[in-house]
Each structure stands twice: as structure tokens, then as C-alpha cells.
Amino acid sequence: MRVVCFDGLPGPTHGHAGLSAGNLAATRHAGEPGNPRAAALQSLAKMRLLSSLGAAQAILPPQPRPDLFTLRRLGYSGSDAEVIRDACGTDDGALLRTVSSASAMWTANAATVAPSCDTADGRVHLTVANLSSMFHRSIEAHTTLAILRRIFSDPRFVVHEPLPGSDLFSDEGAANHIRLQTSRGAVHLFAWGRAVLEAAVGPSVHPARQTREASSALARLHGITGDRALFPQQDPFGIDAGAFHTDVLALGLGRFLMLHERAFLDVERVIETLREKLGGELVVSLARESEIPLADAVSLYPFNSELVELDDGRLALVAPSEAEQPGPVRRFLDRVVAEPTPVDQLHFVDVSSSMKNGGGPACLRLAVSLTEAERVSLSGRVLFDAALDRELVRWVEKHYRDQLTLDDLRDPALHQEGLTALDELTQILELGSIYEFQSDAT
């Protein structure tokens, strides 16, 4: 069984609207011109690097933006150009900016996954995240469900609908989920930031997005019960410092866990419980705040790095280029590689267009553990290889603008450019009609 990294490709409206409260990078860069072409090419370069390291790499297509399907549900009517014009007529374009967000590129939020070896029915389970804590993200779920059900259409897979969209079951996907495994078995960490039905101290400055109730529901849906499920609470102090998702301060794969001490409330107890469940094979690299100040961990995203399983079973750590500069973060990453951990390679990748919106390498991928039989049963041409890489680079260079301001979103031509690009992309990826604007979409 190998992890397949499904990376989301930034869409043609990638920019910096600053829509996510609590995401310090996104709000800091709000209003700056974006470069959709550079963002997409950077993402492809990351996929190329991972593929060269021996990782199994796949791709998920962008979503149509601006989302006129949503605007029409809100009462806007007429031609596409009229809908766009009217949607930006009463609020200085705020609604249009919201429905133009390309945030589906961060596929760590697309769904939560359980491999077939862990589930009660022996199938791979994926539950699409409702992302109900923020409107601009909640509109992704409908299209994400269609895309995942097309790719994972074989009976070996179960793609669940999102949890009911509400304050009670706010679900942010795999960004709050970590699966660890040793010879003793697997443990799933379903982290959460707030509880609705029980008393829990939460953050006071920034919103906590994932609920305890949603995490419990995901475990039940996937059949992860008993000792195999752990429900740690995110440290409210970490959330208030900008760690809006667990993957901002913690990551893990196989028998290795790397985290900041502000990742979880009572982090020592979380580690102790994991050692009790997984035994001495578990390797934990913990950064104290004295080693990495929390502000550095949030701004440079070392814990939003991507762990890659190599052919020999060892791990490579792919970190954002911002973490390469000399300082506490770089010293910690060098320590992880130098010490007897499963990680013996460290690579840095430029995903600065994503980082400006608060997304590092790990945000850009949904990790799906698959057997060889499951991998070959995937529908479409989504597995990354050199030929697909070349086609996608040409596609991006043909269709994407190299500068995008928020005012450009008012241009109906941008919307039409996006539809043309996505229609061509579905042909390249052999996915058929997966979008509402395509005539036979389901």
C-alpha cells in the first residue's frame, strides 16, 4: 500500500482576496495582485519534484470560478455577463470576490480519507468536507463530491456526501486528520478546535473551524472505532496565533510524527497515548516553543511540509522555500534529518503563490493510501507522469493570466476563459463532464 498524493491545481482566478479569518498570511496579502499562471506552474513543479522522488502523484482539477451556479441560487439571473455585473453592483464586488475564490486548490480540505485496511467493509472511504465555517469554501463541496465520485467510481471506494452543513458539524477535511501506523496497527487522530455539545475552552481571537462532533462523525462513517481513534483538541493558543488547521503545526506518516508543542492541548498526554497504542516504533520530533517560536512556525510553515514515502520505506520531507532560510526553523528541520528518524531527505519547494494565502506543500495535497489494485482502478487520467506534466504545462501557459487584480473578476471574459480552460482540462484528464456548465454533467 502506497500513499497517492492528489494535488489540487490552482484555478484561473487564483488571487489574494483575504477571505479567511484567522489565516494570517491570507489577510496580510489581501488585495495584492495575483499571478494564476505562476501559482499553477509552481504546483506542477511540486508534483514533478515528488514524482522524481518516487512518490505516487495524482491531480485534482480546479473548480469553475466565479461560481455562477451559486449566484443563480442566490437569485441573480440573466446571461452570465449580467449575473457577474449584478453580483458586484451592491457591495463593491465583495460577493463576487467570495464566489471567485480558488481555494479548492488546497485539497487537504477536500475530504477525510480512511484506507481499506482500516475500514470495517474493506473499502477506501472518503468523506467530502462541508467547509461550513466559511461561505467561500462551503460552495466547494458540491463540485468536490462530483469530482471525487468520478475518479473513485469503482466499487472498491465509498465517497460519502458532506456532513450536514451547520455549526454543529463543521468539517475541514484532512487538514485536521493524521494517520499513524506501526506493527501494532494504525491510529487515526481526528483533531478538533471546538465542541458544541460539551464544554471545552476554545480560542478567544480567531475562530476554531473543526468541531468535535464532526470529527466523531467522520470516525463513525469510516468505521474507525475504539483504540484506533484518538480525538485531540487543537491548542486554543495555537489557533489564536494563526494555526487555523492542525496541519499548520503537526504532520505525520507511518511511524513518524512531527509537531510543535502548541499543536494540541496537553500535547504531552497526546504523545504518551500514541506511544501506548503504537509502541516503541513510533518516532516523535517535537519542537518546543523555545526551539521554534510559535510566530515562526505559523509564518514559515515547517509543519505544513509534505512527507513522502520513498521506495526503501524511508521518508523525505518537502518543505516550503520560506523555511530554508537560516534560523530556528531551518535548524529544527536539519535536526529532524540528522537524528535517528525515518526522515533522511530534506527538500525545499517554491509554492510562494500558495503561501501568500496561507497554504504550504501539505495544504496542496490529499493523501490517499491505496493498494496497487485500488490505484489501477482509479477513473480518468489523473496519475501524474511526464507526458501529463508536459500537457498540463502547455495548458496552463495557454489559458492562465499572469496577473489578476480583484477588479479583473468583474470581467465576463475571465469567466469565459475559465470555462474554456476547464472544458479542455476535463478532456486531458479523461474525466468527462463533471461541471454544471458542461451539458451532460450529473
DRENDO-1510 file (C-alpha; in Angstrom, 1 decimal, always signed):
<recs>
REC; n; res; u; v; w
REC; 1; MET; +0.0; +0.0; +0.0 .
REC; 2; ARG; +1.3; +3.4; -1.0 .
REC; 3; VAL; +0.2; +7.0; -0.4 .
REC; 4; VAL; -1.1; +8.7; -3.6 .
REC; 5; CYS; -0.8; +12.5; -3.3 .
REC; 6; PHE; -3.8; +14.1; -5.0 .
REC; 7; ASP; -2.7; +17.7; -5.6 .
REC; 8; GLY; -5.2; +20.4; -6.4 .
REC; 9; LEU; -4.3; +22.7; -9.3 .
REC; 10; PRO; -4.9; +26.4; -8.7 .
REC; 11; GLY; -7.6; +27.8; -10.8 .
REC; 12; PRO; -7.6; +30.7; -13.3 .
REC; 13; THR; -9.0; +33.1; -10.7 .
REC; 14; HIS; -6.2; +32.5; -8.1 .
REC; 15; GLY; -5.6; +35.7; -6.2 .
REC; 16; HIS; -5.5; +37.3; -2.8 .
REC; 17; ALA; -8.9; +38.3; -1.6 .
REC; 18; GLY; -8.1; +37.7; +2.1 .
REC; 19; LEU; -11.4; +35.8; +2.8 .
REC; 20; SER; -10.2; +33.5; +5.7 .
REC; 21; ALA; -10.4; +35.0; +9.1 .
REC; 22; GLY; -7.6; +33.5; +11.3 .
REC; 23; ASN; -5.4; +32.8; +8.3 .
REC; 24; LEU; -2.8; +35.4; +8.9 .
REC; 25; ALA; -1.0; +35.1; +5.6 .
REC; 26; ALA; -4.2; +35.4; +3.6 .
REC; 27; THR; -5.3; +38.5; +5.4 .
REC; 28; ARG; -1.8; +40.0; +5.3 .
REC; 29; HIS; -1.7; +39.8; +1.5 .
REC; 30; ALA; -5.3; +40.7; +0.8 .
REC; 31; GLY; -5.7; +42.9; -2.2 .
REC; 32; GLU; -2.4; +42.2; -3.8 .
REC; 33; PRO; -2.4; +41.3; -7.5 .
REC; 34; GLY; -2.3; +37.5; -8.0 .
REC; 35; ASN; -0.5; +35.5; -10.7 .
REC; 36; PRO; -2.6; +32.5; -11.5 .
REC; 37; ARG; -0.1; +31.2; -14.1 .
REC; 38; ALA; +2.8; +31.2; -11.6 .
REC; 39; ALA; +0.6; +29.6; -9.0 .
REC; 40; ALA; -0.3; +26.7; -11.3 .
REC; 41; LEU; +3.2; +26.2; -12.6 .
REC; 42; GLN; +4.6; +26.2; -9.0 .
REC; 43; SER; +2.1; +23.5; -8.1 .
REC; 44; LEU; +3.1; +21.4; -11.2 .
REC; 45; ALA; +6.7; +21.9; -10.2 .
REC; 46; LYS; +6.0; +20.5; -6.8 .
REC; 47; MET; +4.2; +17.5; -8.3 .
REC; 48; ARG; +7.2; +17.0; -10.6 .
REC; 49; LEU; +9.6; +17.0; -7.6 .
REC; 50; LEU; +7.5; +14.5; -5.7 .
REC; 51; SER; +7.2; +12.3; -8.7 .
REC; 52; SER; +11.0; +12.4; -9.2 .
REC; 53; LEU; +11.4; +11.2; -5.6 .
REC; 54; GLY; +9.3; +8.2; -6.3 .
REC; 55; ALA; +6.0; +9.3; -4.8 .
REC; 56; ALA; +2.8; +8.3; -6.4 .
REC; 57; GLN; +1.4; +11.6; -7.6 .
REC; 58; ALA; -2.1; +12.5; -8.9 .
REC; 59; ILE; -4.1; +15.6; -9.7 .
REC; 60; LEU; -7.5; +17.1; -9.0 .
REC; 61; PRO; -8.9; +19.7; -11.4 .
REC; 62; PRO; -9.9; +23.3; -10.3 .
REC; 63; GLN; -13.5; +24.3; -9.8 .
REC; 64; PRO; -15.3; +26.8; -12.0 .
REC; 65; ARG; -15.0; +30.4; -10.7 .
REC; 66; PRO; -16.7; +32.7; -10.4 .
REC; 67; ASP; -19.3; +30.2; -9.2 .
REC; 68; LEU; -22.3; +31.4; -11.2 .
REC; 69; PHE; -24.2; +28.2; -10.1 .
REC; 70; THR; -24.2; +29.7; -6.6 .
REC; 71; LEU; -25.0; +33.2; -7.7 .
REC; 72; ARG; -28.1; +31.9; -9.6 .
REC; 73; ARG; -29.1; +30.1; -6.4 .
REC; 74; LEU; -29.0; +33.5; -4.7 .
REC; 75; GLY; -31.4; +35.0; -7.1 .
REC; 76; TYR; -29.2; +36.5; -9.8 .
REC; 77; SER; -30.4; +35.8; -13.3 .
REC; 78; GLY; -29.9; +36.6; -17.0 .
REC; 79; SER; -26.8; +35.9; -19.1 .
REC; 80; ASP; -23.5; +35.1; -17.4 .
REC; 81; ALA; -22.3; +38.6; -18.0 .
REC; 82; GLU; -25.5; +40.0; -16.4 .
REC; 83; VAL; -25.1; +37.8; -13.4 .
REC; 84; ILE; -21.5; +38.9; -12.9 .
REC; 85; ARG; -22.4; +42.6; -13.4 .
REC; 86; ASP; -25.3; +42.4; -10.9 .
REC; 87; ALA; -23.4; +40.4; -8.3 .
REC; 88; CYS; -20.9; +43.2; -7.9 .
REC; 89; GLY; -23.3; +46.1; -8.1 .
REC; 90; THR; -24.4; +46.5; -4.5 .
REC; 91; ASP; -21.4; +45.6; -2.2 .
REC; 92; ASP; -18.4; +46.8; -4.2 .
REC; 93; GLY; -17.8; +43.4; -5.5 .
REC; 94; ALA; -17.4; +41.6; -2.2 .
REC; 95; LEU; -19.9; +38.8; -3.1 .
REC; 96; LEU; -18.2; +38.3; -6.5 .
REC; 97; ARG; -14.8; +38.1; -4.8 .
REC; 98; THR; -16.2; +35.4; -2.5 .
REC; 99; VAL; -17.6; +33.2; -5.2 .
REC; 100; SER; -14.4; +33.7; -7.3 .
REC; 101; SER; -12.1; +32.1; -4.6 .
REC; 102; ALA; -9.8; +29.4; -6.0 .
REC; 103; SER; -9.4; +27.9; -2.5 .
REC; 104; ALA; -10.3; +24.4; -3.7 .
REC; 105; MET; -6.7; +24.2; -4.7 .
REC; 106; TRP; -5.9; +23.3; -1.1 .
REC; 107; THR; -7.1; +19.7; -1.4 .
REC; 108; ALA; -6.1; +18.8; +2.2 .
REC; 109; ASN; -9.5; +20.4; +2.9 .
REC; 110; ALA; -11.3; +18.4; +0.2 .
REC; 111; ALA; -12.1; +15.3; +2.2 .
REC; 112; THR; -11.1; +13.0; +5.0 .
REC; 113; VAL; -9.8; +9.5; +4.0 .
REC; 114; ALA; -9.5; +6.0; +5.5 .
REC; 115; PRO; -7.6; +3.3; +3.7 .
REC; 116; SER; -9.3; -0.1; +3.0 .
REC; 117; CYS; -7.0; -1.9; +5.5 .
REC; 118; ASP; -8.6; +0.2; +8.4 .
REC; 119; THR; -12.3; +0.2; +7.5 .
REC; 120; ALA; -15.0; -2.3; +8.5 .
REC; 121; ASP; -16.0; -3.1; +5.0 .
REC; 122; GLY; -12.5; -3.3; +3.4 .
REC; 123; ARG; -13.1; -0.3; +1.1 .
REC; 124; VAL; -11.5; +3.0; +0.9 .
REC; 125; HIS; -13.7; +5.7; +2.4 .
REC; 126; LEU; -13.6; +9.4; +1.6 .
REC; 127; THR; -16.0; +11.9; +3.2 .
REC; 128; VAL; -16.2; +15.2; +1.4 .
REC; 129; ALA; -15.7; +18.2; +3.8 .
REC; 130; ASN; -18.6; +20.6; +4.1 .
REC; 131; LEU; -16.3; +23.5; +5.0 .
REC; 132; SER; -19.3; +25.2; +6.5 .
REC; 133; SER; -17.3; +27.5; +8.7 .
REC; 134; MET; -16.7; +29.9; +5.8 .
REC; 135; PHE; -19.1; +30.6; +2.9 .
REC; 136; HIS; -16.5; +30.9; +0.2 .
REC; 137; ARG; -15.3; +27.4; +1.0 .
REC; 138; SER; -18.6; +25.8; +1.7 .
REC; 139; ILE; -19.6; +26.2; -2.0 .
REC; 140; GLU; -16.8; +23.8; -3.0 .
REC; 141; ALA; -18.4; +20.7; -1.6 .
REC; 142; HIS; -20.9; +20.1; -4.4 .
REC; 143; THR; -18.3; +20.1; -7.1 .
REC; 144; THR; -15.7; +18.2; -5.0 .
REC; 145; LEU; -18.3; +15.4; -4.5 .
REC; 146; ALA; -18.8; +15.2; -8.2 .
REC; 147; ILE; -15.1; +15.1; -9.0 .
REC; 148; LEU; -14.2; +12.5; -6.3 .
REC; 149; ARG; -17.1; +10.3; -7.3 .
REC; 150; ARG; -16.0; +10.3; -10.9 .
REC; 151; ILE; -12.3; +9.4; -10.0 .
REC; 152; PHE; -13.2; +7.0; -7.2 .
REC; 153; SER; -16.1; +5.4; -9.1 .
REC; 154; ASP; -15.0; +1.8; -8.6 .
REC; 155; PRO; -16.9; -0.3; -6.0 .
REC; 156; ARG; -13.6; -0.5; -4.1 .
REC; 157; PHE; -14.3; +3.1; -3.0 .
REC; 158; VAL; -17.0; +4.8; -1.0 .
REC; 159; VAL; -17.3; +8.6; -1.4 .
REC; 160; HIS; -19.6; +10.0; +1.3 .
REC; 161; GLU; -21.6; +13.1; +1.0 .
REC; 162; PRO; -20.5; +16.0; +3.2 .
REC; 163; LEU; -21.8; +16.0; +6.8 .
REC; 164; PRO; -24.8; +18.2; +7.3 .
REC; 165; GLY; -23.7; +21.8; +6.9 .
REC; 166; SER; -24.1; +23.5; +10.2 .
REC; 167; ASP; -22.3; +25.0; +13.2 .
REC; 168; LEU; -22.5; +21.6; +14.9 .
REC; 169; PHE; -20.8; +19.5; +12.2 .
REC; 170; SER; -18.3; +22.0; +10.8 .
REC; 171; ASP; -15.7; +19.8; +8.9 .
REC; 172; GLU; -12.5; +21.0; +7.4 .
REC; 173; GLY; -11.3; +17.7; +5.9 .
REC; 174; ALA; -7.9; +16.0; +6.1 .
REC; 175; ALA; -6.2; +19.2; +7.4 .
REC; 176; ASN; -7.3; +18.1; +10.8 .
REC; 177; HIS; -6.6; +14.3; +10.4 .
REC; 178; ILE; -3.4; +12.3; +10.8 .
REC; 179; ARG; -3.0; +8.6; +10.3 .
REC; 180; LEU; +0.0; +6.8; +12.0 .
REC; 181; GLN; +0.9; +3.1; +11.8 .
REC; 182; THR; +3.4; +0.7; +13.3 .
REC; 183; SER; +3.4; -3.1; +13.5 .
REC; 184; ARG; +0.8; -2.8; +16.3 .
REC; 185; GLY; -1.7; -1.3; +13.9 .
REC; 186; ALA; -3.0; +2.1; +12.9 .
REC; 187; VAL; -4.3; +5.1; +14.9 .
REC; 188; HIS; -6.2; +8.0; +13.4 .
REC; 189; LEU; -6.0; +11.4; +15.0 .
REC; 190; PHE; -9.3; +13.3; +14.4 .
REC; 191; ALA; -8.3; +16.7; +15.8 .
REC; 192; TRP; -10.8; +19.5; +16.5 .
REC; 193; GLY; -10.9; +23.1; +17.7 .
REC; 194; ARG; -14.2; +23.5; +19.4 .
REC; 195; ALA; -17.1; +21.4; +20.8 .
REC; 196; VAL; -20.7; +22.4; +20.5 .
REC; 197; LEU; -22.4; +19.8; +22.7 .
REC; 198; GLU; -19.9; +19.7; +25.5 .
REC; 199; ALA; -17.8; +22.2; +27.5 .
REC; 200; ALA; -14.4; +23.0; +26.1 .
REC; 201; VAL; -12.2; +26.0; +26.3 .
REC; 202; GLY; -11.6; +27.4; +22.8 .
REC; 203; PRO; -9.7; +30.2; +21.2 .
REC; 204; SER; -10.5; +33.8; +22.0 .
REC; 205; VAL; -9.1; +35.7; +19.0 .
REC; 206; HIS; -9.6; +33.6; +15.9 .
REC; 207; PRO; -12.4; +31.1; +15.1 .
REC; 208; ALA; -11.9; +27.4; +15.6 .
REC; 209; ARG; -13.2; +25.7; +12.5 .
REC; 210; GLN; -13.4; +21.9; +13.1 .
REC; 211; THR; -15.9; +20.6; +15.7 .
REC; 212; ARG; -15.5; +17.6; +18.0 .
REC; 213; GLU; -18.9; +16.4; +16.7 .
REC; 214; ALA; -17.8; +16.4; +13.1 .
REC; 215; SER; -14.6; +14.5; +13.9 .
REC; 216; SER; -16.6; +11.9; +15.8 .
REC; 217; ALA; -19.0; +11.5; +12.9 .
REC; 218; LEU; -16.1; +11.0; +10.4 .
REC; 219; ALA; -14.7; +8.2; +12.6 .
REC; 220; ARG; -18.1; +6.5; +12.7 .
REC; 221; LEU; -18.6; +6.8; +8.9 .
REC; 222; HIS; -15.3; +5.3; +8.2 .
REC; 223; GLY; -15.6; +2.6; +10.8 .
REC; 224; ILE; -12.6; +3.8; +12.9 .
REC; 225; THR; -13.6; +2.9; +16.4 .
REC; 226; GLY; -12.2; +2.0; +19.8 .
REC; 227; ASP; -8.4; +2.3; +20.3 .
REC; 228; ARG; -7.9; +3.2; +16.6 .
REC; 229; ALA; -9.4; +6.6; +17.0 .
REC; 230; LEU; -8.0; +9.5; +19.0 .
REC; 231; PHE; -9.6; +12.9; +19.3 .
REC; 232; PRO; -7.1; +15.5; +20.4 .
REC; 233; GLN; -8.1; +19.1; +20.8 .
REC; 234; GLN; -6.1; +21.8; +19.0 .
REC; 235; ASP; -4.4; +24.1; +21.4 .
REC; 236; PRO; -6.5; +27.3; +21.5 .
REC; 237; PHE; -3.4; +29.3; +21.9 .
REC; 238; GLY; -2.1; +27.9; +18.7 .
REC; 239; ILE; -5.3; +28.7; +16.8 .
REC; 240; ASP; -5.2; +32.3; +18.2 .
REC; 241; ALA; -1.6; +32.5; +16.9 .
REC; 242; GLY; -2.8; +31.6; +13.3 .
REC; 243; ALA; -2.8; +27.8; +13.3 .
REC; 244; PHE; -6.3; +27.5; +12.0 .
REC; 245; HIS; -5.9; +23.9; +11.0 .
REC; 246; THR; -4.0; +21.0; +12.7 .
REC; 247; ASP; -1.6; +20.7; +9.7 .
REC; 248; VAL; -0.2; +24.1; +10.4 .
REC; 249; LEU; +1.6; +22.7; +13.5 .
REC; 250; ALA; +1.6; +18.9; +13.0 .
REC; 251; LEU; +2.2; +16.3; +10.4 .
REC; 252; GLY; +2.7; +12.5; +10.4 .
REC; 253; LEU; +3.0; +9.5; +8.2 .
REC; 254; GLY; +3.6; +5.9; +9.1 .
REC; 255; ARG; +5.6; +5.7; +12.3 .
REC; 256; PHE; +6.7; +9.3; +12.3 .
REC; 257; LEU; +5.1; +12.3; +13.9 .
REC; 258; MET; +6.5; +15.9; +13.7 .
REC; 259; LEU; +4.8; +18.6; +15.7 .
REC; 260; HIS; +5.0; +21.9; +17.6 .
REC; 261; GLU; +4.2; +21.8; +21.3 .
REC; 262; ARG; +1.2; +24.2; +20.6 .
REC; 263; ALA; -0.4; +21.8; +18.1 .
REC; 264; PHE; -2.6; +20.1; +20.7 .
REC; 265; LEU; -3.9; +20.9; +24.1 .
REC; 266; ASP; -1.9; +18.8; +26.6 .
REC; 267; VAL; +0.5; +17.7; +23.9 .
REC; 268; GLU; +2.5; +15.5; +26.3 .
REC; 269; ARG; -0.6; +13.4; +27.0 .
REC; 270; VAL; -1.4; +13.1; +23.3 .
REC; 271; ILE; +2.2; +11.8; +22.7 .
REC; 272; GLU; +2.0; +9.5; +25.7 .
REC; 273; THR; -1.3; +8.0; +24.5 .
REC; 274; LEU; +0.1; +7.4; +21.0 .
REC; 275; ARG; +3.1; +5.6; +22.4 .
REC; 276; GLU; +0.8; +3.4; +24.5 .
REC; 277; LYS; -1.1; +2.5; +21.4 .
REC; 278; LEU; +1.7; +2.2; +18.8 .
REC; 279; GLY; +4.7; +1.2; +20.9 .
REC; 280; GLY; +8.3; +1.9; +20.7 .
REC; 281; GLU; +8.4; +2.1; +16.9 .
REC; 282; LEU; +6.7; +5.5; +17.0 .
REC; 283; VAL; +9.2; +8.3; +16.4 .
REC; 284; VAL; +8.2; +11.8; +17.5 .
REC; 285; SER; +10.0; +15.0; +16.7 .
REC; 286; LEU; +8.6; +17.7; +19.0 .
REC; 287; ALA; +9.6; +21.3; +18.7 .
REC; 288; ARG; +9.3; +23.3; +21.9 .
REC; 289; GLU; +8.4; +27.0; +21.7 .
REC; 290; SER; +11.9; +27.7; +23.0 .
REC; 291; GLU; +13.3; +26.0; +19.8 .
REC; 292; ILE; +10.8; +27.4; +17.3 .
REC; 293; PRO; +8.8; +30.4; +18.4 .
REC; 294; LEU; +5.1; +30.0; +17.5 .
REC; 295; ALA; +5.1; +33.0; +15.3 .
REC; 296; ASP; +7.9; +31.4; +13.2 .
REC; 297; ALA; +6.1; +28.1; +13.0 .
REC; 298; VAL; +2.9; +29.9; +11.7 .
REC; 299; SER; +4.7; +32.2; +9.3 .
REC; 300; LEU; +7.2; +29.8; +7.8 .
REC; 301; TYR; +5.0; +26.6; +7.8 .
REC; 302; PRO; +7.7; +24.0; +8.5 .
REC; 303; PHE; +4.9; +21.7; +9.9 .
REC; 304; ASN; +2.9; +22.1; +6.7 .
REC; 305; SER; +5.6; +20.3; +4.9 .
REC; 306; GLU; +4.8; +17.2; +3.0 .
REC; 307; LEU; +6.1; +13.7; +4.0 .
REC; 308; VAL; +6.9; +11.5; +1.0 .
REC; 309; GLU; +7.4; +7.7; +1.3 .
REC; 310; LEU; +10.5; +6.6; -0.7 .
REC; 311; ASP; +11.0; +3.3; -2.4 .
REC; 312; ASP; +13.1; +2.0; +0.5 .
REC; 313; GLY; +10.5; +2.8; +3.1 .
REC; 314; ARG; +12.3; +5.9; +4.3 .
REC; 315; LEU; +10.7; +9.4; +4.2 .
REC; 316; ALA; +11.6; +12.7; +2.5 .
REC; 317; LEU; +10.4; +16.0; +3.9 .
REC; 318; VAL; +9.3; +18.6; +1.3 .
REC; 319; ALA; +9.2; +22.0; +3.0 .
REC; 320; PRO; +8.2; +25.4; +1.6 .
REC; 321; SER; +11.2; +27.5; +0.5 .
REC; 322; GLU; +10.4; +30.1; +3.2 .
REC; 323; ALA; +11.6; +27.5; +5.7 .
REC; 324; GLU; +15.0; +27.2; +4.1 .
REC; 325; GLN; +16.4; +30.5; +5.4 .
REC; 326; PRO; +18.8; +30.3; +8.3 .
REC; 327; GLY; +17.2; +30.4; +11.7 .
REC; 328; PRO; +15.3; +28.3; +14.3 .
REC; 329; VAL; +13.0; +26.6; +11.7 .
REC; 330; ARG; +15.9; +25.5; +9.5 .
REC; 331; ARG; +17.9; +24.3; +12.4 .
REC; 332; PHE; +14.9; +22.2; +13.6 .
REC; 333; LEU; +14.4; +20.7; +10.1 .
REC; 334; ASP; +18.1; +19.8; +9.9 .
REC; 335; ARG; +17.8; +18.2; +13.3 .
REC; 336; VAL; +14.9; +16.0; +12.2 .
REC; 337; VAL; +17.1; +14.7; +9.3 .
REC; 338; ALA; +20.2; +14.3; +11.4 .
REC; 339; GLU; +18.6; +12.4; +14.3 .
REC; 340; PRO; +17.6; +8.7; +14.0 .
REC; 341; THR; +14.1; +9.4; +12.5 .
REC; 342; PRO; +12.6; +7.8; +9.4 .
REC; 343; VAL; +13.3; +11.1; +7.5 .
REC; 344; ASP; +16.6; +11.1; +5.7 .
REC; 345; GLN; +16.0; +13.7; +2.9 .
REC; 346; LEU; +15.0; +17.3; +3.1 .
REC; 347; HIS; +13.8; +19.3; +0.0 .
REC; 348; PHE; +12.6; +22.8; -0.4 .
REC; 349; VAL; +10.0; +23.8; -2.9 .
REC; 350; ASP; +8.7; +27.2; -4.1 .
REC; 351; VAL; +5.0; +27.5; -3.5 .
REC; 352; SER; +5.0; +31.1; -2.7 .
REC; 353; SER; +1.8; +31.9; -4.5 .
REC; 354; SER; +0.1; +29.4; -2.3 .
REC; 355; MET; +1.9; +30.5; +0.9 .
REC; 356; LYS; +0.7; +34.1; +0.4 .
REC; 357; ASN; -2.8; +32.7; +1.0 .
REC; 358; GLY; -1.7; +30.5; +4.0 .
REC; 359; GLY; -1.1; +27.2; +2.2 .
REC; 360; GLY; +2.1; +25.2; +2.2 .
REC; 361; PRO; +3.0; +22.0; +0.4 .
REC; 362; ALA; +0.8; +19.8; +2.7 .
REC; 363; CYS; -2.2; +22.1; +2.0 .
REC; 364; LEU; -2.0; +21.4; -1.7 .
REC; 365; ARG; -2.4; +17.6; -1.4 .
REC; 366; LEU; -4.9; +15.0; -0.2 .
REC; 367; ALA; -3.1; +11.9; +0.8 .
REC; 368; VAL; -4.9; +8.7; -0.2 .
REC; 369; SER; -3.4; +5.3; +0.8 .
REC; 370; LEU; -4.1; +2.7; -2.0 .
REC; 371; THR; -3.2; -0.8; -2.8 .
REC; 372; GLU; -1.9; -1.4; -6.4 .
REC; 373; ALA; -5.3; -2.9; -7.3 .
REC; 374; GLU; -7.1; +0.2; -6.0 .
REC; 375; ARG; -4.7; +2.5; -7.7 .
REC; 376; VAL; -5.2; +1.0; -11.2 .
REC; 377; SER; -9.0; +1.1; -10.7 .
REC; 378; LEU; -9.0; +5.0; -10.5 .
REC; 379; SER; -11.0; +6.5; -13.3 .
REC; 380; GLY; -9.6; +9.1; -15.6 .
REC; 381; ARG; -6.1; +10.1; -16.5 .
REC; 382; VAL; -5.2; +11.6; -13.1 .
REC; 383; LEU; -2.0; +9.8; -12.2 .
REC; 384; PHE; +0.9; +12.2; -12.8 .
REC; 385; ASP; +3.6; +11.3; -15.3 .
REC; 386; ALA; +6.0; +13.1; -17.6 .
REC; 387; ALA; +3.6; +13.2; -20.6 .
REC; 388; LEU; +0.7; +14.6; -18.4 .
REC; 389; ASP; +3.1; +17.1; -16.9 .
REC; 390; ARG; +4.0; +18.4; -20.4 .
REC; 391; GLU; +0.4; +18.7; -21.4 .
REC; 392; LEU; -0.6; +20.5; -18.2 .
REC; 393; VAL; +2.2; +23.0; -18.5 .
REC; 394; ARG; +1.1; +23.8; -22.1 .
REC; 395; TRP; -2.5; +24.0; -20.9 .
REC; 396; VAL; -1.6; +26.5; -18.1 .
REC; 397; GLU; +0.5; +28.6; -20.4 .
REC; 398; LYS; -2.3; +28.8; -22.9 .
REC; 399; HIS; -5.2; +29.6; -20.7 .
REC; 400; TYR; -3.9; +31.4; -17.5 .
REC; 401; ARG; -3.3; +35.1; -17.0 .
REC; 402; ASP; +0.0; +36.2; -15.4 .
REC; 403; GLN; -1.6; +38.9; -13.4 .
REC; 404; LEU; -5.0; +39.1; -11.7 .
REC; 405; THR; -6.4; +42.0; -9.7 .
REC; 406; LEU; -9.6; +41.9; -7.7 .
REC; 407; ASP; -11.1; +44.3; -10.3 .
REC; 408; ASP; -10.4; +41.7; -13.0 .
REC; 409; LEU; -13.0; +39.4; -11.5 .
REC; 410; ARG; -15.7; +41.8; -12.9 .
REC; 411; ASP; -14.6; +40.9; -16.4 .
REC; 412; PRO; -17.0; +38.4; -18.0 .
REC; 413; ALA; -14.2; +37.4; -20.4 .
REC; 414; LEU; -12.3; +36.0; -17.4 .
REC; 415; HIS; -15.2; +33.7; -16.6 .
REC; 416; GLN; -15.4; +32.5; -20.2 .
REC; 417; GLU; -11.6; +31.9; -20.3 .
REC; 418; GLY; -12.0; +29.7; -17.2 .
REC; 419; LEU; -14.9; +27.7; -18.7 .
REC; 420; THR; -12.9; +27.1; -21.9 .
REC; 421; ALA; -9.8; +26.1; -19.9 .
REC; 422; LEU; -11.7; +23.7; -17.6 .
REC; 423; ASP; -13.6; +22.1; -20.5 .
REC; 424; GLU; -10.3; +21.4; -22.2 .
REC; 425; LEU; -8.8; +20.1; -18.9 .
REC; 426; THR; -11.5; +17.5; -18.4 .
REC; 427; GLN; -10.6; +16.1; -21.8 .
REC; 428; ILE; -6.9; +16.0; -21.0 .
REC; 429; LEU; -7.7; +14.2; -17.7 .
REC; 430; GLU; -10.4; +12.0; -19.4 .
REC; 431; LEU; -12.9; +12.7; -16.7 .
REC; 432; GLY; -15.9; +13.5; -18.9 .
REC; 433; SER; -18.4; +16.2; -17.9 .
REC; 434; ILE; -18.0; +16.9; -14.2 .
REC; 435; TYR; -19.0; +20.5; -14.1 .
REC; 436; GLU; -22.5; +22.1; -14.1 .
REC; 437; PHE; -21.7; +24.1; -17.2 .
REC; 438; GLN; -20.9; +21.0; -19.2 .
REC; 439; SER; -24.0; +19.8; -21.0 .
REC; 440; ASP; -24.2; +16.3; -19.6 .
REC; 441; ALA; -22.9; +16.9; -16.1 .
REC; 442; THR; -24.5; +14.9; -13.4 .
</recs>
